[in-house]
Amino acid sequence: MISQKHRILLALFLVIILFVAQGCLRKTQTIELMQTPKQTISCSQALSMGQNEISGDELALVLDQALFENDLPCWKRLMKKSLIQSRPIPMNHLAKAVHEFNANESENEFSLATYTYFLGIIRGGKSYRENDQRLMKAYVGFEIKKAKTKHDARLKRAMRVCKRLDTDLYRKFFL
């Protein structure tokens, strides 16, 4: 009876030692679940980088950081570059770009930012609301005035997003 009791205690003792040793011994290899960022990229660095050198998430962080640091000139240049390259841009930055690139300041950037903003709404980035409807009316009117022919590329883009988002406004302007 005593020997069986000693065997059980000895087995229990060995199990406890294994658990303690497993927790106390240093592990040789760890698995990294997420990549840790090496260092944050500044707006001016992002401007000098190519399209494939910066990811979409990093671009969004750089745009956020530029706004946080009140570096609006660099933010505008980076937005212009990103719009031209058709990079995915967060909706809040697109909305700010529409405001910042107003029609009086820079026509091409305003047109591209507004078109990209409405594409974001079409893709489900947010819902089409009353403010968006007023913007659509102003945007379509602006593109109609600036169009040289009825086959103008910017006018066709405006027609496309207007038809998808606001059929009543589309009928009013284009039919």
Order of alpha helices (4+ residues) and beta strands (2+ residues): alpha-alpha-alpha-alpha-alpha-alpha-alpha-alpha-alpha
